[in-house]
Amino acid sequence: MRTLVTFSFALMVLFSTTAIFAEDCFLCGNGSTNGCQQCRGKDRKACEEKGCKIS
């Protein structure tokens, strides 16, 4: 039982730290160039310059 609790705690810590380092992602809508469906990054303007029409 104790190993199950320890394992569950380790998984919780692992998943919470990966969420901290996750990048923002914008969804590209109709009319986007280059077949863009998603644009990764924190800068919305940079995604628009790449041809992403953010939806």
For each residue, the residues with C-beta under 8 A, 3 or more apart:
1: 4 5
2: 5 6
3: 6 7
4: 1 7 8
5: 1 2 8 9
6: 2 3 9 10
7: 3 4 10 11
8: 4 5 11 12
9: 5 6 12 13
10: 6 7 13 14
11: 7 8 14 15
12: 8 9 15 16
13: 9 10 16 17
14: 10 11 17 18
15: 11 12 18 19
16: 12 13 19 20
17: 13 14 20 21
18: 14 15 21 22
19: 15 16 22
20: 16 17
21: 17 18
22: 18 19
23: 40 41 42
24: 40 41 42
25: 38 39 40
26: 38 39 40 41 44 47 52 54
27: 37 38 54 55
28: 32 36 37 38 39 47 52 53 54 55
29: 32 53 54 55
30: 53 55
31: 53
32: 28 29 35 36 37 51 52 53
33: 36 51
34: 50 51
35: 32
36: 28 32 33 39 50 51 52
37: 27 28 32
38: 25 26 27 28
39: 25 26 28 36 47 50 52 54
40: 23 24 25 26
41: 23 24 26 46 47
42: 23 24
43: 46 47
44: 26 47 48 54
45: 48 49
46: 41 43 49 50
47: 26 28 39 41 43 44 50 52 54
48: 44 45 51 52 53 54
49: 45 46
50: 34 36 39 46 47
51: 32 33 34 36 48
52: 26 28 32 36 39 47 48
53: 28 29 30 31 32 48
54: 26 27 28 29 39 44 47 48
55: 27 28 29 30
